[in-house]
């Protein structure tokens, strides 16, 4: 739906990727882990308390999401009533939308200035890579057409599957029965 809105209003759609997102959140509950082999500590210790989330921890995704949610709400965004991954900010008749999937953040809106300010705020809080105009997200390639529409395809995924099964030289047909 966000892509459709973006195309309808002729807005830009940018992609940000949070670097090591799952390591950004601070633990709110007590979680302990065994001391990794090779780490030397006093004999009095047999475990560590985790202060931050780590990869593989069940709570890591939730802790990251809470961290992101708290921050974007602190800079004026509201979570959508219809989608918990969609955040909206309306300022002086202009709006910005953030669509979040784990560590990928799509940014669009009616004001280039507001989009840039939002991206700047996010980058100041989280280490992020800014891909600019979104051309590839969640395994989906997005190609703008001359007509103003967008084609979404998974060409790379299909090519990877063909490669995995040794079928890169297969001949495509438009239906199961050759005519």
Chimera marker file (.cmm) of the C-alpha trace (Angstrom):
<marker_set name="trace">
<marker id="1" x="0.000" y="0.000" z="0.000" r="1" g="1" b="0" radius="0.5"/>
<marker id="2" x="2.860" y="2.409" z="0.798" r="1" g="1" b="0" radius="0.5"/>
<marker id="3" x="4.349" y="1.803" z="-2.661" r="1" g="1" b="0" radius="0.5"/>
<marker id="4" x="0.939" y="2.516" z="-4.235" r="1" g="1" b="0" radius="0.5"/>
<marker id="5" x="0.581" y="5.753" z="-2.230" r="1" g="1" b="0" radius="0.5"/>
<marker id="6" x="4.103" y="6.760" z="-3.217" r="1" g="1" b="0" radius="0.5"/>
<marker id="7" x="3.373" y="6.238" z="-6.917" r="1" g="1" b="0" radius="0.5"/>
<marker id="8" x="-0.069" y="7.894" z="-6.736" r="1" g="1" b="0" radius="0.5"/>
<marker id="9" x="1.339" y="11.112" z="-5.242" r="1" g="1" b="0" radius="0.5"/>
<marker id="10" x="4.629" y="10.891" z="-7.177" r="1" g="1" b="0" radius="0.5"/>
<marker id="11" x="6.664" y="10.838" z="-3.955" r="1" g="1" b="0" radius="0.5"/>
<marker id="12" x="10.177" y="9.463" z="-3.638" r="1" g="1" b="0" radius="0.5"/>
<marker id="13" x="10.697" y="6.178" z="-1.796" r="1" g="1" b="0" radius="0.5"/>
<marker id="14" x="14.031" y="5.854" z="-0.010" r="1" g="1" b="0" radius="0.5"/>
<marker id="15" x="15.543" y="2.876" z="1.775" r="1" g="1" b="0" radius="0.5"/>
<marker id="16" x="17.539" y="2.949" z="4.997" r="1" g="1" b="0" radius="0.5"/>
<marker id="17" x="19.160" y="-0.124" z="6.520" r="1" g="1" b="0" radius="0.5"/>
<marker id="18" x="20.018" y="-0.185" z="10.222" r="1" g="1" b="0" radius="0.5"/>
<marker id="19" x="23.483" y="-1.662" z="10.761" r="1" g="1" b="0" radius="0.5"/>
<marker id="20" x="23.445" y="-4.442" z="13.414" r="1" g="1" b="0" radius="0.5"/>
<marker id="21" x="19.914" y="-3.464" z="14.444" r="1" g="1" b="0" radius="0.5"/>
<marker id="22" x="19.419" y="-6.371" z="16.817" r="1" g="1" b="0" radius="0.5"/>
<marker id="23" x="22.429" y="-5.248" z="18.858" r="1" g="1" b="0" radius="0.5"/>
<marker id="24" x="21.005" y="-1.744" z="19.429" r="1" g="1" b="0" radius="0.5"/>
<marker id="25" x="18.506" y="-2.541" z="22.153" r="1" g="1" b="0" radius="0.5"/>
<marker id="26" x="19.165" y="-2.496" z="25.871" r="1" g="1" b="0" radius="0.5"/>
<marker id="27" x="17.734" y="-5.394" z="27.845" r="1" g="1" b="0" radius="0.5"/>
<marker id="28" x="14.864" y="-4.498" z="30.174" r="1" g="1" b="0" radius="0.5"/>
<marker id="29" x="14.776" y="-7.880" z="31.877" r="1" g="1" b="0" radius="0.5"/>
<marker id="30" x="17.540" y="-9.903" z="33.457" r="1" g="1" b="0" radius="0.5"/>
<marker id="31" x="19.046" y="-12.411" z="31.025" r="1" g="1" b="0" radius="0.5"/>
<marker id="32" x="22.175" y="-14.407" z="31.750" r="1" g="1" b="0" radius="0.5"/>
<marker id="33" x="24.440" y="-16.405" z="29.441" r="1" g="1" b="0" radius="0.5"/>
<marker id="34" x="27.191" y="-18.939" z="29.964" r="1" g="1" b="0" radius="0.5"/>
<marker id="35" x="30.731" y="-17.640" z="29.736" r="1" g="1" b="0" radius="0.5"/>
<marker id="36" x="32.041" y="-18.389" z="26.236" r="1" g="1" b="0" radius="0.5"/>
<marker id="37" x="34.945" y="-20.801" z="25.931" r="1" g="1" b="0" radius="0.5"/>
<marker id="38" x="38.293" y="-19.003" z="25.905" r="1" g="1" b="0" radius="0.5"/>
<marker id="39" x="37.102" y="-16.004" z="27.936" r="1" g="1" b="0" radius="0.5"/>
<marker id="40" x="39.051" y="-15.693" z="31.176" r="1" g="1" b="0" radius="0.5"/>
<marker id="41" x="37.215" y="-14.404" z="34.264" r="1" g="1" b="0" radius="0.5"/>
<marker id="42" x="37.516" y="-14.733" z="38.013" r="1" g="1" b="0" radius="0.5"/>
<marker id="43" x="36.601" y="-18.177" z="39.306" r="1" g="1" b="0" radius="0.5"/>
<marker id="44" x="33.712" y="-16.609" z="41.226" r="1" g="1" b="0" radius="0.5"/>
<marker id="45" x="31.724" y="-16.099" z="38.005" r="1" g="1" b="0" radius="0.5"/>
<marker id="46" x="29.940" y="-18.789" z="36.028" r="1" g="1" b="0" radius="0.5"/>
<marker id="47" x="27.757" y="-16.551" z="33.808" r="1" g="1" b="0" radius="0.5"/>
<marker id="48" x="27.362" y="-13.030" z="32.411" r="1" g="1" b="0" radius="0.5"/>
<marker id="49" x="24.354" y="-10.732" z="32.630" r="1" g="1" b="0" radius="0.5"/>
<marker id="50" x="23.443" y="-9.361" z="29.202" r="1" g="1" b="0" radius="0.5"/>
<marker id="51" x="22.989" y="-5.601" z="29.219" r="1" g="1" b="0" radius="0.5"/>
<marker id="52" x="22.306" y="-5.403" z="25.469" r="1" g="1" b="0" radius="0.5"/>
<marker id="53" x="20.614" y="-7.801" z="23.073" r="1" g="1" b="0" radius="0.5"/>
<marker id="54" x="22.763" y="-10.205" z="21.059" r="1" g="1" b="0" radius="0.5"/>
<marker id="55" x="22.076" y="-12.214" z="17.908" r="1" g="1" b="0" radius="0.5"/>
<marker id="56" x="20.356" y="-15.506" z="18.627" r="1" g="1" b="0" radius="0.5"/>
<marker id="57" x="18.615" y="-14.184" z="21.729" r="1" g="1" b="0" radius="0.5"/>
<marker id="58" x="14.853" y="-14.750" z="21.581" r="1" g="1" b="0" radius="0.5"/>
<marker id="59" x="14.193" y="-11.247" z="22.874" r="1" g="1" b="0" radius="0.5"/>
<marker id="60" x="16.556" y="-9.483" z="20.434" r="1" g="1" b="0" radius="0.5"/>
<marker id="61" x="13.969" y="-8.630" z="17.758" r="1" g="1" b="0" radius="0.5"/>
<marker id="62" x="11.451" y="-7.391" z="20.303" r="1" g="1" b="0" radius="0.5"/>
<marker id="63" x="14.050" y="-5.303" z="22.157" r="1" g="1" b="0" radius="0.5"/>
<marker id="64" x="15.124" y="-3.726" z="18.834" r="1" g="1" b="0" radius="0.5"/>
<marker id="65" x="11.521" y="-2.999" z="17.852" r="1" g="1" b="0" radius="0.5"/>
<marker id="66" x="10.778" y="-1.370" z="21.219" r="1" g="1" b="0" radius="0.5"/>
<marker id="67" x="13.947" y="0.725" z="20.907" r="1" g="1" b="0" radius="0.5"/>
<marker id="68" x="13.036" y="1.897" z="17.382" r="1" g="1" b="0" radius="0.5"/>
<marker id="69" x="9.397" y="2.508" z="18.340" r="1" g="1" b="0" radius="0.5"/>
<marker id="70" x="10.327" y="4.620" z="21.365" r="1" g="1" b="0" radius="0.5"/>
<marker id="71" x="12.702" y="6.744" z="19.308" r="1" g="1" b="0" radius="0.5"/>
<marker id="72" x="10.433" y="7.458" z="16.325" r="1" g="1" b="0" radius="0.5"/>
<marker id="73" x="7.558" y="8.286" z="18.661" r="1" g="1" b="0" radius="0.5"/>
<marker id="74" x="9.865" y="10.693" z="20.530" r="1" g="1" b="0" radius="0.5"/>
<marker id="75" x="10.463" y="12.630" z="17.286" r="1" g="1" b="0" radius="0.5"/>
<marker id="76" x="6.755" y="13.016" z="16.560" r="1" g="1" b="0" radius="0.5"/>
<marker id="77" x="5.726" y="9.878" z="14.683" r="1" g="1" b="0" radius="0.5"/>
<marker id="78" x="2.582" y="7.924" z="15.510" r="1" g="1" b="0" radius="0.5"/>
<marker id="79" x="2.097" y="4.249" z="14.811" r="1" g="1" b="0" radius="0.5"/>
<marker id="80" x="-0.698" y="3.500" z="12.341" r="1" g="1" b="0" radius="0.5"/>
<marker id="81" x="-3.932" y="2.051" z="13.710" r="1" g="1" b="0" radius="0.5"/>
<marker id="82" x="-3.909" y="-0.388" z="10.799" r="1" g="1" b="0" radius="0.5"/>
<marker id="83" x="-0.298" y="-1.582" z="10.643" r="1" g="1" b="0" radius="0.5"/>
<marker id="84" x="2.139" y="-1.665" z="13.591" r="1" g="1" b="0" radius="0.5"/>
<marker id="85" x="5.062" y="-1.383" z="11.145" r="1" g="1" b="0" radius="0.5"/>
<marker id="86" x="3.827" y="1.905" z="9.644" r="1" g="1" b="0" radius="0.5"/>
<marker id="87" x="4.637" y="5.223" z="11.304" r="1" g="1" b="0" radius="0.5"/>
<marker id="88" x="3.175" y="8.600" z="10.267" r="1" g="1" b="0" radius="0.5"/>
<marker id="89" x="4.166" y="12.166" z="11.025" r="1" g="1" b="0" radius="0.5"/>
<marker id="90" x="2.115" y="15.155" z="9.910" r="1" g="1" b="0" radius="0.5"/>
<marker id="91" x="3.638" y="18.632" z="10.259" r="1" g="1" b="0" radius="0.5"/>
<marker id="92" x="2.177" y="21.825" z="8.780" r="1" g="1" b="0" radius="0.5"/>
<marker id="93" x="0.095" y="19.888" z="6.263" r="1" g="1" b="0" radius="0.5"/>
<marker id="94" x="3.066" y="17.793" z="5.096" r="1" g="1" b="0" radius="0.5"/>
<marker id="95" x="3.517" y="14.131" z="5.960" r="1" g="1" b="0" radius="0.5"/>
<marker id="96" x="6.237" y="11.503" z="6.212" r="1" g="1" b="0" radius="0.5"/>
<marker id="97" x="5.693" y="7.752" z="6.325" r="1" g="1" b="0" radius="0.5"/>
<marker id="98" x="8.115" y="5.171" z="7.721" r="1" g="1" b="0" radius="0.5"/>
<marker id="99" x="7.528" y="1.518" z="6.902" r="1" g="1" b="0" radius="0.5"/>
<marker id="100" x="9.705" y="-0.806" z="8.984" r="1" g="1" b="0" radius="0.5"/>
<marker id="101" x="10.578" y="-4.452" z="8.422" r="1" g="1" b="0" radius="0.5"/>
<marker id="102" x="13.151" y="-5.586" z="11.011" r="1" g="1" b="0" radius="0.5"/>
<marker id="103" x="16.150" y="-3.417" z="10.031" r="1" g="1" b="0" radius="0.5"/>
<marker id="104" x="14.879" y="-2.053" z="6.702" r="1" g="1" b="0" radius="0.5"/>
<marker id="105" x="13.143" y="1.323" z="6.825" r="1" g="1" b="0" radius="0.5"/>
<marker id="106" x="11.282" y="2.716" z="3.812" r="1" g="1" b="0" radius="0.5"/>
<marker id="107" x="10.857" y="6.498" z="3.971" r="1" g="1" b="0" radius="0.5"/>
<marker id="108" x="8.450" y="8.521" z="1.843" r="1" g="1" b="0" radius="0.5"/>
<marker id="109" x="6.352" y="11.629" z="2.127" r="1" g="1" b="0" radius="0.5"/>
<marker id="110" x="5.067" y="14.837" z="0.662" r="1" g="1" b="0" radius="0.5"/>
<marker id="111" x="7.988" y="17.042" z="1.732" r="1" g="1" b="0" radius="0.5"/>
<marker id="112" x="11.598" y="16.489" z="0.685" r="1" g="1" b="0" radius="0.5"/>
<marker id="113" x="12.729" y="18.701" z="3.577" r="1" g="1" b="0" radius="0.5"/>
<marker id="114" x="10.745" y="16.656" z="6.115" r="1" g="1" b="0" radius="0.5"/>
<marker id="115" x="12.078" y="13.402" z="4.645" r="1" g="1" b="0" radius="0.5"/>
<marker id="116" x="15.662" y="14.671" z="4.885" r="1" g="1" b="0" radius="0.5"/>
<marker id="117" x="15.140" y="15.844" z="8.477" r="1" g="1" b="0" radius="0.5"/>
<marker id="118" x="13.639" y="12.459" z="9.398" r="1" g="1" b="0" radius="0.5"/>
<marker id="119" x="16.532" y="10.589" z="7.795" r="1" g="1" b="0" radius="0.5"/>
<marker id="120" x="18.986" y="12.857" z="9.599" r="1" g="1" b="0" radius="0.5"/>
<marker id="121" x="17.274" y="12.204" z="12.959" r="1" g="1" b="0" radius="0.5"/>
<marker id="122" x="17.311" y="8.447" z="12.362" r="1" g="1" b="0" radius="0.5"/>
<marker id="123" x="20.979" y="8.458" z="11.322" r="1" g="1" b="0" radius="0.5"/>
<marker id="124" x="21.908" y="10.485" z="14.410" r="1" g="1" b="0" radius="0.5"/>
<marker id="125" x="20.341" y="7.820" z="16.644" r="1" g="1" b="0" radius="0.5"/>
<marker id="126" x="21.127" y="4.600" z="14.730" r="1" g="1" b="0" radius="0.5"/>
<marker id="127" x="24.015" y="3.602" z="12.495" r="1" g="1" b="0" radius="0.5"/>
<marker id="128" x="22.389" y="3.308" z="9.067" r="1" g="1" b="0" radius="0.5"/>
<marker id="129" x="23.227" y="2.952" z="5.426" r="1" g="1" b="0" radius="0.5"/>
<marker id="130" x="21.185" y="5.172" z="3.129" r="1" g="1" b="0" radius="0.5"/>
<marker id="131" x="20.545" y="3.506" z="-0.224" r="1" g="1" b="0" radius="0.5"/>
<marker id="132" x="18.685" y="6.541" z="-1.522" r="1" g="1" b="0" radius="0.5"/>
<marker id="133" x="15.935" y="5.684" z="-3.983" r="1" g="1" b="0" radius="0.5"/>
<marker id="134" x="14.592" y="2.220" z="-3.186" r="1" g="1" b="0" radius="0.5"/>
<marker id="135" x="15.322" y="-0.172" z="-6.039" r="1" g="1" b="0" radius="0.5"/>
<marker id="136" x="15.525" y="-3.451" z="-4.117" r="1" g="1" b="0" radius="0.5"/>
<marker id="137" x="13.919" y="-4.367" z="-0.781" r="1" g="1" b="0" radius="0.5"/>
<marker id="138" x="13.024" y="-7.660" z="0.917" r="1" g="1" b="0" radius="0.5"/>
<marker id="139" x="14.123" y="-9.601" z="-2.147" r="1" g="1" b="0" radius="0.5"/>
<marker id="140" x="11.839" y="-7.574" z="-4.409" r="1" g="1" b="0" radius="0.5"/>
<marker id="141" x="13.193" y="-5.484" z="-7.275" r="1" g="1" b="0" radius="0.5"/>
<marker id="142" x="11.224" y="-2.299" z="-7.939" r="1" g="1" b="0" radius="0.5"/>
<marker id="143" x="11.425" y="-0.876" z="-11.448" r="1" g="1" b="0" radius="0.5"/>
<marker id="144" x="9.825" y="2.466" z="-12.336" r="1" g="1" b="0" radius="0.5"/>
<marker id="145" x="8.014" y="2.448" z="-15.667" r="1" g="1" b="0" radius="0.5"/>
<marker id="146" x="7.621" y="5.369" z="-18.082" r="1" g="1" b="0" radius="0.5"/>
<marker id="147" x="3.865" y="5.326" z="-17.431" r="1" g="1" b="0" radius="0.5"/>
<marker id="148" x="4.439" y="6.218" z="-13.757" r="1" g="1" b="0" radius="0.5"/>
<marker id="149" x="3.686" y="2.727" z="-12.529" r="1" g="1" b="0" radius="0.5"/>
<marker id="150" x="6.119" y="0.384" z="-10.801" r="1" g="1" b="0" radius="0.5"/>
<marker id="151" x="6.907" y="-3.231" z="-11.605" r="1" g="1" b="0" radius="0.5"/>
<marker id="152" x="7.800" y="-5.407" z="-8.649" r="1" g="1" b="0" radius="0.5"/>
<marker id="153" x="9.576" y="-8.652" z="-9.439" r="1" g="1" b="0" radius="0.5"/>
<marker id="154" x="11.777" y="-11.306" z="-7.851" r="1" g="1" b="0" radius="0.5"/>
<marker id="155" x="14.092" y="-11.945" z="-10.797" r="1" g="1" b="0" radius="0.5"/>
<marker id="156" x="17.160" y="-12.400" z="-8.537" r="1" g="1" b="0" radius="0.5"/>
<marker id="157" x="15.311" y="-14.926" z="-6.375" r="1" g="1" b="0" radius="0.5"/>
<marker id="158" x="14.236" y="-16.950" z="-9.418" r="1" g="1" b="0" radius="0.5"/>
<marker id="159" x="17.790" y="-16.853" z="-10.786" r="1" g="1" b="0" radius="0.5"/>
<marker id="160" x="19.164" y="-18.019" z="-7.413" r="1" g="1" b="0" radius="0.5"/>
<marker id="161" x="16.675" y="-20.920" z="-7.281" r="1" g="1" b="0" radius="0.5"/>
<marker id="162" x="17.563" y="-21.951" z="-10.845" r="1" g="1" b="0" radius="0.5"/>
<marker id="163" x="21.263" y="-21.786" z="-9.984" r="1" g="1" b="0" radius="0.5"/>
<marker id="164" x="20.722" y="-23.828" z="-6.798" r="1" g="1" b="0" radius="0.5"/>
<marker id="165" x="19.079" y="-26.633" z="-8.787" r="1" g="1" b="0" radius="0.5"/>
<marker id="166" x="21.479" y="-26.446" z="-11.745" r="1" g="1" b="0" radius="0.5"/>
<marker id="167" x="18.805" y="-25.181" z="-14.131" r="1" g="1" b="0" radius="0.5"/>
<marker id="168" x="20.298" y="-21.873" z="-15.300" r="1" g="1" b="0" radius="0.5"/>
<marker id="169" x="20.263" y="-23.100" z="-18.911" r="1" g="1" b="0" radius="0.5"/>
<marker id="170" x="16.613" y="-24.213" z="-18.882" r="1" g="1" b="0" radius="0.5"/>
<marker id="171" x="14.254" y="-22.887" z="-21.547" r="1" g="1" b="0" radius="0.5"/>
<marker id="172" x="11.276" y="-20.895" z="-20.266" r="1" g="1" b="0" radius="0.5"/>
<marker id="173" x="7.770" y="-21.468" z="-21.592" r="1" g="1" b="0" radius="0.5"/>
<marker id="174" x="4.680" y="-19.381" z="-20.971" r="1" g="1" b="0" radius="0.5"/>
<marker id="175" x="2.456" y="-22.344" z="-20.072" r="1" g="1" b="0" radius="0.5"/>
<marker id="176" x="2.973" y="-25.928" z="-18.894" r="1" g="1" b="0" radius="0.5"/>
<marker id="177" x="1.961" y="-27.212" z="-22.331" r="1" g="1" b="0" radius="0.5"/>
<marker id="178" x="4.080" y="-26.099" z="-25.293" r="1" g="1" b="0" radius="0.5"/>
<marker id="179" x="1.992" y="-24.806" z="-28.177" r="1" g="1" b="0" radius="0.5"/>
<link id1="1" id2="2" r="1" g="1" b="0" radius="0.2"/>
<link id1="2" id2="3" r="1" g="1" b="0" radius="0.2"/>
<link id1="3" id2="4" r="1" g="1" b="0" radius="0.2"/>
<link id1="4" id2="5" r="1" g="1" b="0" radius="0.2"/>
<link id1="5" id2="6" r="1" g="1" b="0" radius="0.2"/>
<link id1="6" id2="7" r="1" g="1" b="0" radius="0.2"/>
<link id1="7" id2="8" r="1" g="1" b="0" radius="0.2"/>
<link id1="8" id2="9" r="1" g="1" b="0" radius="0.2"/>
<link id1="9" id2="10" r="1" g="1" b="0" radius="0.2"/>
<link id1="10" id2="11" r="1" g="1" b="0" radius="0.2"/>
<link id1="11" id2="12" r="1" g="1" b="0" radius="0.2"/>
<link id1="12" id2="13" r="1" g="1" b="0" radius="0.2"/>
<link id1="13" id2="14" r="1" g="1" b="0" radius="0.2"/>
<link id1="14" id2="15" r="1" g="1" b="0" radius="0.2"/>
<link id1="15" id2="16" r="1" g="1" b="0" radius="0.2"/>
<link id1="16" id2="17" r="1" g="1" b="0" radius="0.2"/>
<link id1="17" id2="18" r="1" g="1" b="0" radius="0.2"/>
<link id1="18" id2="19" r="1" g="1" b="0" radius="0.2"/>
<link id1="19" id2="20" r="1" g="1" b="0" radius="0.2"/>
<link id1="20" id2="21" r="1" g="1" b="0" radius="0.2"/>
<link id1="21" id2="22" r="1" g="1" b="0" radius="0.2"/>
<link id1="22" id2="23" r="1" g="1" b="0" radius="0.2"/>
<link id1="23" id2="24" r="1" g="1" b="0" radius="0.2"/>
<link id1="24" id2="25" r="1" g="1" b="0" radius="0.2"/>
<link id1="25" id2="26" r="1" g="1" b="0" radius="0.2"/>
<link id1="26" id2="27" r="1" g="1" b="0" radius="0.2"/>
<link id1="27" id2="28" r="1" g="1" b="0" radius="0.2"/>
<link id1="28" id2="29" r="1" g="1" b="0" radius="0.2"/>
<link id1="29" id2="30" r="1" g="1" b="0" radius="0.2"/>
<link id1="30" id2="31" r="1" g="1" b="0" radius="0.2"/>
<link id1="31" id2="32" r="1" g="1" b="0" radius="0.2"/>
<link id1="32" id2="33" r="1" g="1" b="0" radius="0.2"/>
<link id1="33" id2="34" r="1" g="1" b="0" radius="0.2"/>
<link id1="34" id2="35" r="1" g="1" b="0" radius="0.2"/>
<link id1="35" id2="36" r="1" g="1" b="0" radius="0.2"/>
<link id1="36" id2="37" r="1" g="1" b="0" radius="0.2"/>
<link id1="37" id2="38" r="1" g="1" b="0" radius="0.2"/>
<link id1="38" id2="39" r="1" g="1" b="0" radius="0.2"/>
<link id1="39" id2="40" r="1" g="1" b="0" radius="0.2"/>
<link id1="40" id2="41" r="1" g="1" b="0" radius="0.2"/>
<link id1="41" id2="42" r="1" g="1" b="0" radius="0.2"/>
<link id1="42" id2="43" r="1" g="1" b="0" radius="0.2"/>
<link id1="43" id2="44" r="1" g="1" b="0" radius="0.2"/>
<link id1="44" id2="45" r="1" g="1" b="0" radius="0.2"/>
<link id1="45" id2="46" r="1" g="1" b="0" radius="0.2"/>
<link id1="46" id2="47" r="1" g="1" b="0" radius="0.2"/>
<link id1="47" id2="48" r="1" g="1" b="0" radius="0.2"/>
<link id1="48" id2="49" r="1" g="1" b="0" radius="0.2"/>
<link id1="49" id2="50" r="1" g="1" b="0" radius="0.2"/>
<link id1="50" id2="51" r="1" g="1" b="0" radius="0.2"/>
<link id1="51" id2="52" r="1" g="1" b="0" radius="0.2"/>
<link id1="52" id2="53" r="1" g="1" b="0" radius="0.2"/>
<link id1="53" id2="54" r="1" g="1" b="0" radius="0.2"/>
<link id1="54" id2="55" r="1" g="1" b="0" radius="0.2"/>
<link id1="55" id2="56" r="1" g="1" b="0" radius="0.2"/>
<link id1="56" id2="57" r="1" g="1" b="0" radius="0.2"/>
<link id1="57" id2="58" r="1" g="1" b="0" radius="0.2"/>
<link id1="58" id2="59" r="1" g="1" b="0" radius="0.2"/>
<link id1="59" id2="60" r="1" g="1" b="0" radius="0.2"/>
<link id1="60" id2="61" r="1" g="1" b="0" radius="0.2"/>
<link id1="61" id2="62" r="1" g="1" b="0" radius="0.2"/>
<link id1="62" id2="63" r="1" g="1" b="0" radius="0.2"/>
<link id1="63" id2="64" r="1" g="1" b="0" radius="0.2"/>
<link id1="64" id2="65" r="1" g="1" b="0" radius="0.2"/>
<link id1="65" id2="66" r="1" g="1" b="0" radius="0.2"/>
<link id1="66" id2="67" r="1" g="1" b="0" radius="0.2"/>
<link id1="67" id2="68" r="1" g="1" b="0" radius="0.2"/>
<link id1="68" id2="69" r="1" g="1" b="0" radius="0.2"/>
<link id1="69" id2="70" r="1" g="1" b="0" radius="0.2"/>
<link id1="70" id2="71" r="1" g="1" b="0" radius="0.2"/>
<link id1="71" id2="72" r="1" g="1" b="0" radius="0.2"/>
<link id1="72" id2="73" r="1" g="1" b="0" radius="0.2"/>
<link id1="73" id2="74" r="1" g="1" b="0" radius="0.2"/>
<link id1="74" id2="75" r="1" g="1" b="0" radius="0.2"/>
<link id1="75" id2="76" r="1" g="1" b="0" radius="0.2"/>
<link id1="76" id2="77" r="1" g="1" b="0" radius="0.2"/>
<link id1="77" id2="78" r="1" g="1" b="0" radius="0.2"/>
<link id1="78" id2="79" r="1" g="1" b="0" radius="0.2"/>
<link id1="79" id2="80" r="1" g="1" b="0" radius="0.2"/>
<link id1="80" id2="81" r="1" g="1" b="0" radius="0.2"/>
<link id1="81" id2="82" r="1" g="1" b="0" radius="0.2"/>
<link id1="82" id2="83" r="1" g="1" b="0" radius="0.2"/>
<link id1="83" id2="84" r="1" g="1" b="0" radius="0.2"/>
<link id1="84" id2="85" r="1" g="1" b="0" radius="0.2"/>
<link id1="85" id2="86" r="1" g="1" b="0" radius="0.2"/>
<link id1="86" id2="87" r="1" g="1" b="0" radius="0.2"/>
<link id1="87" id2="88" r="1" g="1" b="0" radius="0.2"/>
<link id1="88" id2="89" r="1" g="1" b="0" radius="0.2"/>
<link id1="89" id2="90" r="1" g="1" b="0" radius="0.2"/>
<link id1="90" id2="91" r="1" g="1" b="0" radius="0.2"/>
<link id1="91" id2="92" r="1" g="1" b="0" radius="0.2"/>
<link id1="92" id2="93" r="1" g="1" b="0" radius="0.2"/>
<link id1="93" id2="94" r="1" g="1" b="0" radius="0.2"/>
<link id1="94" id2="95" r="1" g="1" b="0" radius="0.2"/>
<link id1="95" id2="96" r="1" g="1" b="0" radius="0.2"/>
<link id1="96" id2="97" r="1" g="1" b="0" radius="0.2"/>
<link id1="97" id2="98" r="1" g="1" b="0" radius="0.2"/>
<link id1="98" id2="99" r="1" g="1" b="0" radius="0.2"/>
<link id1="99" id2="100" r="1" g="1" b="0" radius="0.2"/>
<link id1="100" id2="101" r="1" g="1" b="0" radius="0.2"/>
<link id1="101" id2="102" r="1" g="1" b="0" radius="0.2"/>
<link id1="102" id2="103" r="1" g="1" b="0" radius="0.2"/>
<link id1="103" id2="104" r="1" g="1" b="0" radius="0.2"/>
<link id1="104" id2="105" r="1" g="1" b="0" radius="0.2"/>
<link id1="105" id2="106" r="1" g="1" b="0" radius="0.2"/>
<link id1="106" id2="107" r="1" g="1" b="0" radius="0.2"/>
<link id1="107" id2="108" r="1" g="1" b="0" radius="0.2"/>
<link id1="108" id2="109" r="1" g="1" b="0" radius="0.2"/>
<link id1="109" id2="110" r="1" g="1" b="0" radius="0.2"/>
<link id1="110" id2="111" r="1" g="1" b="0" radius="0.2"/>
<link id1="111" id2="112" r="1" g="1" b="0" radius="0.2"/>
<link id1="112" id2="113" r="1" g="1" b="0" radius="0.2"/>
<link id1="113" id2="114" r="1" g="1" b="0" radius="0.2"/>
<link id1="114" id2="115" r="1" g="1" b="0" radius="0.2"/>
<link id1="115" id2="116" r="1" g="1" b="0" radius="0.2"/>
<link id1="116" id2="117" r="1" g="1" b="0" radius="0.2"/>
<link id1="117" id2="118" r="1" g="1" b="0" radius="0.2"/>
<link id1="118" id2="119" r="1" g="1" b="0" radius="0.2"/>
<link id1="119" id2="120" r="1" g="1" b="0" radius="0.2"/>
<link id1="120" id2="121" r="1" g="1" b="0" radius="0.2"/>
<link id1="121" id2="122" r="1" g="1" b="0" radius="0.2"/>
<link id1="122" id2="123" r="1" g="1" b="0" radius="0.2"/>
<link id1="123" id2="124" r="1" g="1" b="0" radius="0.2"/>
<link id1="124" id2="125" r="1" g="1" b="0" radius="0.2"/>
<link id1="125" id2="126" r="1" g="1" b="0" radius="0.2"/>
<link id1="126" id2="127" r="1" g="1" b="0" radius="0.2"/>
<link id1="127" id2="128" r="1" g="1" b="0" radius="0.2"/>
<link id1="128" id2="129" r="1" g="1" b="0" radius="0.2"/>
<link id1="129" id2="130" r="1" g="1" b="0" radius="0.2"/>
<link id1="130" id2="131" r="1" g="1" b="0" radius="0.2"/>
<link id1="131" id2="132" r="1" g="1" b="0" radius="0.2"/>
<link id1="132" id2="133" r="1" g="1" b="0" radius="0.2"/>
<link id1="133" id2="134" r="1" g="1" b="0" radius="0.2"/>
<link id1="134" id2="135" r="1" g="1" b="0" radius="0.2"/>
<link id1="135" id2="136" r="1" g="1" b="0" radius="0.2"/>
<link id1="136" id2="137" r="1" g="1" b="0" radius="0.2"/>
<link id1="137" id2="138" r="1" g="1" b="0" radius="0.2"/>
<link id1="138" id2="139" r="1" g="1" b="0" radius="0.2"/>
<link id1="139" id2="140" r="1" g="1" b="0" radius="0.2"/>
<link id1="140" id2="141" r="1" g="1" b="0" radius="0.2"/>
<link id1="141" id2="142" r="1" g="1" b="0" radius="0.2"/>
<link id1="142" id2="143" r="1" g="1" b="0" radius="0.2"/>
<link id1="143" id2="144" r="1" g="1" b="0" radius="0.2"/>
<link id1="144" id2="145" r="1" g="1" b="0" radius="0.2"/>
<link id1="145" id2="146" r="1" g="1" b="0" radius="0.2"/>
<link id1="146" id2="147" r="1" g="1" b="0" radius="0.2"/>
<link id1="147" id2="148" r="1" g="1" b="0" radius="0.2"/>
<link id1="148" id2="149" r="1" g="1" b="0" radius="0.2"/>
<link id1="149" id2="150" r="1" g="1" b="0" radius="0.2"/>
<link id1="150" id2="151" r="1" g="1" b="0" radius="0.2"/>
<link id1="151" id2="152" r="1" g="1" b="0" radius="0.2"/>
<link id1="152" id2="153" r="1" g="1" b="0" radius="0.2"/>
<link id1="153" id2="154" r="1" g="1" b="0" radius="0.2"/>
<link id1="154" id2="155" r="1" g="1" b="0" radius="0.2"/>
<link id1="155" id2="156" r="1" g="1" b="0" radius="0.2"/>
<link id1="156" id2="157" r="1" g="1" b="0" radius="0.2"/>
<link id1="157" id2="158" r="1" g="1" b="0" radius="0.2"/>
<link id1="158" id2="159" r="1" g="1" b="0" radius="0.2"/>
<link id1="159" id2="160" r="1" g="1" b="0" radius="0.2"/>
<link id1="160" id2="161" r="1" g="1" b="0" radius="0.2"/>
<link id1="161" id2="162" r="1" g="1" b="0" radius="0.2"/>
<link id1="162" id2="163" r="1" g="1" b="0" radius="0.2"/>
<link id1="163" id2="164" r="1" g="1" b="0" radius="0.2"/>
<link id1="164" id2="165" r="1" g="1" b="0" radius="0.2"/>
<link id1="165" id2="166" r="1" g="1" b="0" radius="0.2"/>
<link id1="166" id2="167" r="1" g="1" b="0" radius="0.2"/>
<link id1="167" id2="168" r="1" g="1" b="0" radius="0.2"/>
<link id1="168" id2="169" r="1" g="1" b="0" radius="0.2"/>
<link id1="169" id2="170" r="1" g="1" b="0" radius="0.2"/>
<link id1="170" id2="171" r="1" g="1" b="0" radius="0.2"/>
<link id1="171" id2="172" r="1" g="1" b="0" radius="0.2"/>
<link id1="172" id2="173" r="1" g="1" b="0" radius="0.2"/>
<link id1="173" id2="174" r="1" g="1" b="0" radius="0.2"/>
<link id1="174" id2="175" r="1" g="1" b="0" radius="0.2"/>
<link id1="175" id2="176" r="1" g="1" b="0" radius="0.2"/>
<link id1="176" id2="177" r="1" g="1" b="0" radius="0.2"/>
<link id1="177" id2="178" r="1" g="1" b="0" radius="0.2"/>
<link id1="178" id2="179" r="1" g="1" b="0" radius="0.2"/>
</marker_set>
